Amino acid sequence: MPTPAGGTRVFVREFVRAPLRTASVVPSSSALARRMIAPLLGPARTADLPVVVELGPGTGSFTAALREAVPGMRYLGLELNGAMADHLSSRFPGIDLLRGPASGLARALAQRGLPAVDLVVSGLPWQAFAGRAGTELVSTIAGHLAPTGAYTQFTYSWSRWAPPGRRQHRELQRFFGRVDVSPTVWPNLPPAVVYTATLPRPTG
């Protein structure tokens, strides 16, 4: 079974190969993972066996935290990078993982008979949210969340105020009634903040 160190090697290799698509040179920290999955752990949680979607799970930092916190969840991951998908499948045998872009989310949910999702966890880079495709992705996420569901997305603190970061925040506010920003997660490398978007607005 692959080790966390093995995941780091995969991340470094894929970052060198495609830095814009990978976005980070190392996997996310356990501290950031806890913040990303927090909606499943709080008092607002209503689903005994929640449906969880992970976009861009990479080498599995958030996946591991999810499986530890809620072993009985219904999980679906979408990963475009083939090397990371291979690593994830080896690390978590039997995981429901779709090898492809996040734009395939609606179809994947329909194929599995999952009308509503309790939590969407996103490790996608800014590039995935650029232009019209990014707007459509956020709209799709909001449209498939349960009314009490949540969508978490992290961004690095140093780049939060850059134009792509500000656009990302505006898109969340457009499709969700509430967007909370976490304190800085300093143990992560680089330090990051987490957007937690709730109260999805009607998209039809």
PyMOL commands that set and color helices and strands:
alter all, ss='L'
color gray80, all
select helices_A, chain A and resi 4-17+19-22+30-36+38-40+61-69+82-91+102-111+126-129+131-144+157-159+163-175
alter helices_A, ss='H'
color red, helices_A
select strands_A, chain A and resi 51-55+74-79+97-99+117-122+145-156+176-181+192-200
alter strands_A, ss='S'
color yellow, strands_A
deselect
rebuild
show_as cartoon
